[in-house]
């Protein structure tokens, strides 16, 4: 009997048991499990590395970088207050608005990171209105999964499916956006029916929310404009990636890049992005660091 199959199953079950116990960080457990697979001879090192989906990995890294830099601008706080004021701080309408923002952001960004950024704002809004936070949290969690399902980049499984099958960003939108929108509306209606008693507040609390100024939440307008430009360009590139013959994880060409159409344009775009965004953002990070430690001003640093 081949010993490798039961051994691989044993390592898999043991790794999951440790992950569920949460005694050790799941990243460490996953890497140790992979190492055991190699040390026991179940996989060779070359075979293990060949199974890594680098397209998925780098796409997730890139989107997380975009989300975390965008967070520094205060955009998500701005959107939460803006949405609350647009619905006049009505709790029922606010549930639709916040979950709708979560759904859209999850479709364009990493859905896990989006939830981590929007949930604290939801707690703040629920506290301001003194309403039950549970329906808001449930709707946002479900909306995050629904929105992530609708696009190529919304969920890691979608990225892996697109990478393996060659489906494009447009293919996902065309086939899934309509049904995801329908499911989102039905889900929110069910939650409103279940929790309608807790979605009531007083006019005084609504007035307090209406007096909040959303523009005050933006901490750096210059960085915000750059982030929005990069995000818009990223979405455009996702739409065109199948036409330009490039992987969804990168704007760099694949094999024999400079023999392909638009290679020169891609080089120019990459150079412009580095000159206009990467270097200024790197300086911004150093400025924030020196502000934090109080060693020198940004002007002195530049000199």
Kinemage of the C-alpha trace (Angstrom):
@kinemage 1
@onewidth
@group {chain A} dominant
@subgroup {mainchain}
@vectorlist {calphas} color= white
{ca unk a 1} P 0.000 0.000 0.000
{ca unk a 2} L 1.245 3.458 -0.908
{ca unk a 3} L 2.132 5.237 2.345
{ca unk a 4} L 2.126 8.716 0.806
{ca unk a 5} L -1.666 9.069 0.513
{ca unk a 6} L -2.498 8.417 4.213
{ca unk a 7} L 0.561 10.453 5.255
{ca unk a 8} L -0.546 13.445 3.165
{ca unk a 9} L -4.087 13.141 4.575
{ca unk a 10} L -2.666 12.977 8.108
{ca unk a 11} L -0.550 16.111 7.612
{ca unk a 12} L -3.567 17.913 6.125
{ca unk a 13} L -5.882 16.973 9.017
{ca unk a 14} L -3.219 17.808 11.620
{ca unk a 15} L -2.571 21.212 10.052
{ca unk a 16} L -6.285 22.038 10.043
{ca unk a 17} L -6.620 20.907 13.653
{ca unk a 18} L -3.900 23.357 14.704
{ca unk a 19} L -5.437 26.127 12.593
{ca unk a 20} L -8.857 25.579 14.228
{ca unk a 21} L -7.301 25.552 17.704
{ca unk a 22} L -5.707 28.984 17.017
{ca unk a 23} L -2.836 28.114 19.365
{ca unk a 24} L -0.282 28.954 16.684
{ca unk a 25} L -0.663 31.473 13.860
{ca unk a 26} L -2.216 29.845 10.796
{ca unk a 27} L 0.533 31.117 8.480
{ca unk a 28} L 3.162 29.237 10.483
{ca unk a 29} L 1.018 26.084 10.476
{ca unk a 30} L 0.454 26.262 6.710
{ca unk a 31} L 4.163 26.710 5.986
{ca unk a 32} L 5.125 23.910 8.384
{ca unk a 33} L 2.560 21.622 6.742
{ca unk a 34} L 3.968 22.404 3.303
{ca unk a 35} L 7.504 21.785 4.576
{ca unk a 36} L 6.434 18.400 6.005
{ca unk a 37} L 5.022 17.450 2.619
{ca unk a 38} L 8.457 18.053 1.096
{ca unk a 39} L 10.522 16.515 3.907
{ca unk a 40} L 8.409 13.336 3.875
{ca unk a 41} L 8.956 12.923 0.139
{ca unk a 42} L 5.299 13.372 -0.844
{ca unk a 43} L 6.294 16.332 -3.021
{ca unk a 44} L 9.601 17.459 -4.432
{ca unk a 45} L 10.639 21.041 -3.888
{ca unk a 46} L 10.290 21.779 -7.611
{ca unk a 47} L 6.808 20.248 -7.701
{ca unk a 48} L 5.695 22.193 -4.619
{ca unk a 49} L 6.852 25.504 -6.070
{ca unk a 50} L 5.243 24.747 -9.437
{ca unk a 51} L 1.845 24.445 -7.706
{ca unk a 52} L 1.986 28.027 -6.392
{ca unk a 53} L -0.348 30.295 -8.359
{ca unk a 54} L 1.876 33.356 -8.591
{ca unk a 55} L -0.745 35.285 -10.563
{ca unk a 56} L -3.218 34.989 -7.676
{ca unk a 57} L -0.577 35.725 -5.044
{ca unk a 58} L 0.751 38.898 -6.652
{ca unk a 59} L -2.708 40.154 -7.551
{ca unk a 60} L -3.769 39.895 -3.898
{ca unk a 61} L -0.582 41.619 -2.740
{ca unk a 62} L -1.096 44.447 -5.224
{ca unk a 63} L -4.735 45.003 -4.273
{ca unk a 64} L -3.912 44.963 -0.552
{ca unk a 65} L -1.243 47.617 -1.137
{ca unk a 66} L -3.773 49.795 -2.965
{ca unk a 67} L -6.373 49.363 -0.205
{ca unk a 68} L -3.962 50.117 2.632
{ca unk a 69} L -2.572 53.243 0.963
{ca unk a 70} L -6.129 54.404 0.201
{ca unk a 71} L -7.036 53.884 3.870
{ca unk a 72} L -4.446 56.508 4.824
{ca unk a 73} L -6.465 59.145 2.949
{ca unk a 74} L -9.640 58.677 5.044
{ca unk a 75} L -11.736 57.763 1.989
{ca unk a 76} L -13.680 54.996 3.744
{ca unk a 77} L -14.677 57.294 6.623
{ca unk a 78} L -15.743 59.883 4.057
{ca unk a 79} L -17.929 57.333 2.245
{ca unk a 80} L -19.591 56.167 5.477
{ca unk a 81} L -20.601 59.682 6.567
{ca unk a 82} L -21.530 60.696 3.007
{ca unk a 83} L -23.824 57.659 2.697
{ca unk a 84} L -25.430 58.351 6.091
{ca unk a 85} L -26.190 61.945 5.135
{ca unk a 86} L -27.558 60.952 1.721
{ca unk a 87} L -30.199 58.754 3.387
{ca unk a 88} L -30.804 61.352 6.129
{ca unk a 89} L -29.469 58.955 8.771
{ca unk a 90} L -32.457 56.649 8.363
{ca unk a 91} L -31.272 53.297 9.827
{ca unk a 92} L -33.122 51.117 7.296
{ca unk a 93} L -31.839 53.062 4.305
{ca unk a 94} L -28.390 53.275 5.903
{ca unk a 95} L -28.245 49.470 6.082
{ca unk a 96} L -28.768 49.371 2.307
{ca unk a 97} L -26.244 52.179 1.738
{ca unk a 98} L -23.407 50.764 3.846
{ca unk a 99} L -23.839 47.227 2.538
{ca unk a 100} L -24.003 48.620 -1.007
{ca unk a 101} L -20.717 50.469 -0.527
{ca unk a 102} L -19.200 47.295 0.912
{ca unk a 103} L -20.414 45.271 -2.060
{ca unk a 104} L -18.960 47.684 -4.624
{ca unk a 105} L -15.649 48.051 -2.785
{ca unk a 106} L -15.392 44.264 -2.379
{ca unk a 107} L -15.870 43.829 -6.111
{ca unk a 108} L -13.067 46.261 -6.933
{ca unk a 109} L -10.751 45.625 -3.985
{ca unk a 110} L -9.872 42.741 -1.696
{ca unk a 111} L -13.089 41.851 0.135
{ca unk a 112} L -11.472 40.769 3.435
{ca unk a 113} L -9.557 44.044 3.737
{ca unk a 114} L -12.668 45.999 2.770
{ca unk a 115} L -14.675 44.430 5.607
{ca unk a 116} L -11.886 45.119 8.100
{ca unk a 117} L -11.991 48.792 7.096
{ca unk a 118} L -15.771 49.255 6.949
{ca unk a 119} L -16.843 47.319 10.057
{ca unk a 120} L -15.310 49.814 12.555
{ca unk a 121} L -17.150 52.612 10.739
{ca unk a 122} L -20.368 50.630 11.005
{ca unk a 123} L -19.920 50.280 14.767
{ca unk a 124} L -19.397 54.047 14.970
{ca unk a 125} L -22.543 54.832 12.946
{ca unk a 126} L -24.657 52.359 14.927
{ca unk a 127} L -23.381 53.902 18.151
{ca unk a 128} L -24.237 57.409 16.935
{ca unk a 129} L -27.785 56.341 16.071
{ca unk a 130} L -28.165 53.946 19.034
{ca unk a 131} L -29.421 51.102 16.843
{ca unk a 132} L -28.720 47.361 16.816
{ca unk a 133} L -25.423 46.797 15.001
{ca unk a 134} L -26.067 43.113 14.184
{ca unk a 135} L -28.110 43.586 10.980
{ca unk a 136} L -25.510 46.058 9.693
{ca unk a 137} L -22.643 43.640 10.314
{ca unk a 138} L -24.469 40.648 8.836
{ca unk a 139} L -25.474 42.630 5.737
{ca unk a 140} L -21.924 43.884 5.199
{ca unk a 141} L -20.382 40.433 5.586
{ca unk a 142} L -22.858 38.958 3.111
{ca unk a 143} L -22.511 41.938 0.763
{ca unk a 144} L -18.740 41.531 0.810
{ca unk a 145} L -19.036 37.923 -0.352
{ca unk a 146} L -21.723 38.781 -2.911
{ca unk a 147} L -19.737 41.689 -4.358
{ca unk a 148} L -16.528 39.668 -4.368
{ca unk a 149} L -18.249 36.914 -6.353
{ca unk a 150} L -19.223 39.326 -9.138
{ca unk a 151} L -15.708 40.173 -10.348
{ca unk a 152} L -12.439 38.510 -11.214
{ca unk a 153} L -10.533 40.268 -8.420
{ca unk a 154} L -13.146 40.246 -5.650
{ca unk a 155} L -12.319 36.805 -4.227
{ca unk a 156} L -9.168 34.652 -4.279
{ca unk a 157} L -11.156 31.679 -5.721
{ca unk a 158} L -12.295 33.909 -8.601
{ca unk a 159} L -8.698 34.875 -9.310
{ca unk a 160} L -7.654 31.220 -9.330
{ca unk a 161} L -10.580 30.269 -11.593
{ca unk a 162} L -9.803 33.104 -13.987
{ca unk a 163} L -6.109 32.220 -14.025
{ca unk a 164} L -6.801 28.524 -14.705
{ca unk a 165} L -9.550 28.951 -17.302
{ca unk a 166} L -8.568 32.191 -19.019
{ca unk a 167} L -11.813 33.959 -18.080
{ca unk a 168} L -11.446 37.742 -18.143
{ca unk a 169} L -12.677 40.516 -15.846
{ca unk a 170} L -15.465 41.287 -18.334
{ca unk a 171} L -16.540 37.621 -18.427
{ca unk a 172} L -17.123 37.621 -14.663
{ca unk a 173} L -19.029 40.923 -14.739
{ca unk a 174} L -21.201 39.843 -17.682
{ca unk a 175} L -22.202 36.505 -16.190
{ca unk a 176} L -22.356 37.258 -12.456
{ca unk a 177} L -23.106 40.953 -11.856
{ca unk a 178} L -26.860 40.686 -12.504
{ca unk a 179} L -27.522 37.684 -10.288
{ca unk a 180} L -25.253 39.074 -7.547
{ca unk a 181} L -27.186 42.347 -7.524
{ca unk a 182} L -30.477 40.433 -7.242
{ca unk a 183} L -29.146 38.300 -4.377
{ca unk a 184} L -27.859 41.442 -2.618
{ca unk a 185} L -31.285 43.135 -2.735
{ca unk a 186} L -33.116 40.020 -1.545
{ca unk a 187} L -30.609 39.490 1.280
{ca unk a 188} L -30.969 43.043 2.590
{ca unk a 189} L -34.771 42.864 2.404
{ca unk a 190} L -34.766 39.653 4.458
{ca unk a 191} L -32.477 41.230 7.070
{ca unk a 192} L -34.730 44.295 7.289
{ca unk a 193} L -37.754 42.062 7.857
{ca unk a 194} L -35.917 40.108 10.566
{ca unk a 195} L -34.414 43.107 12.394
{ca unk a 196} L -36.853 45.948 11.642
{ca unk a 197} L -37.577 46.502 15.354
{ca unk a 198} L -33.934 47.352 16.030
{ca unk a 199} L -33.663 49.757 13.093
{ca unk a 200} L -35.268 52.718 14.804
{ca unk a 201} L -33.699 55.878 16.215
{ca unk a 202} L -34.649 59.371 17.379
{ca unk a 203} L -34.704 62.606 15.333
{ca unk a 204} L -32.096 64.096 17.676
{ca unk a 205} L -29.597 61.371 16.889
{ca unk a 206} L -30.328 61.646 13.177
{ca unk a 207} L -29.686 65.383 13.390
{ca unk a 208} L -26.363 64.725 15.123
{ca unk a 209} L -25.234 62.502 12.241
{ca unk a 210} L -26.449 65.038 9.662
{ca unk a 211} L -24.251 67.680 11.294
{ca unk a 212} L -21.097 65.624 10.735
{ca unk a 213} L -18.807 66.929 7.988
{ca unk a 214} L -17.571 64.175 5.691
{ca unk a 215} L -14.872 66.289 4.025
{ca unk a 216} L -13.091 66.654 7.365
{ca unk a 217} L -12.345 62.915 7.235
{ca unk a 218} L -10.022 63.272 4.233
{ca unk a 219} L -6.510 63.507 5.628
{ca unk a 220} L -4.539 63.954 2.406
{ca unk a 221} L -6.328 65.184 -0.733
{ca unk a 222} L -3.236 64.904 -2.922
{ca unk a 223} L -2.715 61.257 -1.979
{ca unk a 224} L -6.437 60.610 -2.435
{ca unk a 225} L -6.376 61.880 -6.021
{ca unk a 226} L -3.400 59.644 -6.770
{ca unk a 227} L -5.078 56.618 -5.193
{ca unk a 228} L -8.284 57.190 -7.158
{ca unk a 229} L -6.267 57.543 -10.375
{ca unk a 230} L -4.384 54.311 -9.691
{ca unk a 231} L -7.611 52.498 -8.793
{ca unk a 232} L -9.352 53.725 -11.952
{ca unk a 233} L -6.340 52.773 -14.068
{ca unk a 234} L -6.243 49.351 -12.385
{ca unk a 235} L -9.904 48.686 -13.219
{ca unk a 236} L -9.337 49.798 -16.823
{ca unk a 237} L -6.348 47.477 -17.103
{ca unk a 238} L -8.404 44.596 -15.670
{ca unk a 239} L -11.029 45.226 -18.342
{ca unk a 240} L -8.386 45.336 -21.092
{ca unk a 241} L -5.965 42.683 -19.817
{ca unk a 242} L -7.263 39.976 -22.139
{ca unk a 243} L -6.954 42.334 -25.117
{ca unk a 244} L -3.432 43.400 -24.153
{ca unk a 245} L -2.406 39.758 -23.563
{ca unk a 246} L -1.200 40.330 -20.015
{ca unk a 247} L -1.946 38.533 -16.752
{ca unk a 248} L -4.439 40.135 -14.367
{ca unk a 249} L -1.777 40.386 -11.637
{ca unk a 250} L 0.516 42.743 -13.518
{ca unk a 251} L 0.787 45.377 -16.228
{ca unk a 252} L 4.106 43.875 -17.265
{ca unk a 253} L 4.086 41.767 -20.436
{ca unk a 254} L 4.488 38.017 -20.386
{ca unk a 255} L 6.798 35.962 -22.588
{ca unk a 256} L 8.450 37.890 -25.445
{ca unk a 257} L 6.928 41.067 -24.090
{ca unk a 258} L 8.418 43.553 -26.460
{ca unk a 259} L 7.328 41.629 -29.564
{ca unk a 260} L 3.691 41.946 -28.525
{ca unk a 261} L 1.349 44.848 -29.414
{ca unk a 262} L 1.218 47.799 -27.013
{ca unk a 263} L 4.503 46.802 -25.361
{ca unk a 264} L 5.938 50.313 -25.737
{ca unk a 265} L 2.770 51.849 -24.290
{ca unk a 266} L 2.933 49.508 -21.308
{ca unk a 267} L 6.541 50.465 -20.645
{ca unk a 268} L 5.592 54.163 -20.794
{ca unk a 269} L 2.651 53.677 -18.402
{ca unk a 270} L 4.834 51.790 -15.939
{ca unk a 271} L 7.508 54.489 -16.048
{ca unk a 272} L 4.967 57.279 -15.535
{ca unk a 273} L 3.354 55.472 -12.592
{ca unk a 274} L 6.720 55.030 -10.917
{ca unk a 275} L 7.754 58.661 -11.431
{ca unk a 276} L 4.423 60.189 -10.436
{ca unk a 277} L 3.119 57.848 -7.716
{ca unk a 278} L 5.642 55.365 -6.319
{ca unk a 279} L 8.437 57.826 -5.538
{ca unk a 280} L 6.135 60.494 -3.989
{ca unk a 281} L 4.340 57.829 -1.897
{ca unk a 282} L 7.682 56.489 -0.736
{ca unk a 283} L 8.612 60.000 0.361
{ca unk a 284} L 5.227 60.342 2.053
{ca unk a 285} L 5.868 57.181 4.074
{ca unk a 286} L 9.248 58.515 5.202
{ca unk a 287} L 7.613 61.805 6.128
{ca unk a 288} L 5.032 59.957 8.262
{ca unk a 289} L 7.827 58.017 9.932
{ca unk a 290} L 9.790 61.153 10.839
{ca unk a 291} L 6.606 62.791 12.073
{ca unk a 292} L 6.044 59.802 14.339
{ca unk a 293} L 9.546 59.623 15.824
{ca unk a 294} L 10.004 63.389 15.824
{ca unk a 295} L 13.583 63.328 14.555
{ca unk a 296} L 13.402 65.806 11.698
{ca unk a 297} L 10.932 67.595 9.467
{ca unk a 298} L 10.082 66.489 5.963
{ca unk a 299} L 11.727 69.609 4.556
{ca unk a 300} L 14.998 68.786 6.313
{ca unk a 301} L 14.713 65.210 5.095
{ca unk a 302} L 14.343 66.338 1.487
{ca unk a 303} L 17.417 68.546 1.765
